Amino acid sequence: MEPPDPDYILRGFDGPVTSLAFIPNSRDCGDNVSYLIAGTQTGSLFVWSLKTRRVVHRMMSIHANSVLSITVLGDGDREVLSQGREGVVIRWKLLAIDNWLKLGKISKISSPFAYLK
């Protein structure tokens, strides 16, 4: 049996996609639209509106290596964590879907612990 054709193909990334996260109905971001955050092999983040199927925000090369993980925290107080292969975790505050504030960065050191900058 053949797999079904996709409904839509999201294009426009700067490299292969390595991680995804979903933001459902972002009323707290000023609208009632769902978004998809994609991390790429080049360390960039792309935010897609699932209503318009277009990129609404790009953050290019925020990590030195590929983005391994993206986690959306909270319902009303939107925060996002992005983790790069280089061992850095960045904490973001979504002021609006196209306006992200970097709150902090956790860097891995040679021991199994991390420290906050």
Secondary structure as GFF3:
##gff-version 3
##sequence-region A 1 117
A	DSSP	beta_strand	17	23	.	.	.	ID=ss1
A	DSSP	three_ten_helix	27	29	.	.	.	ID=ss2
A	DSSP	beta_strand	35	40	.	.	.	ID=ss3
A	DSSP	beta_strand	45	49	.	.	.	ID=ss4
A	DSSP	beta_strand	54	59	.	.	.	ID=ss5
A	DSSP	beta_strand	67	73	.	.	.	ID=ss6
A	DSSP	beta_strand	79	84	.	.	.	ID=ss7
A	DSSP	beta_strand	88	96	.	.	.	ID=ss8
A	DSSP	beta_strand	99	108	.	.	.	ID=ss9
A	DSSP	beta_strand	114	116	.	.	.	ID=ss10
###
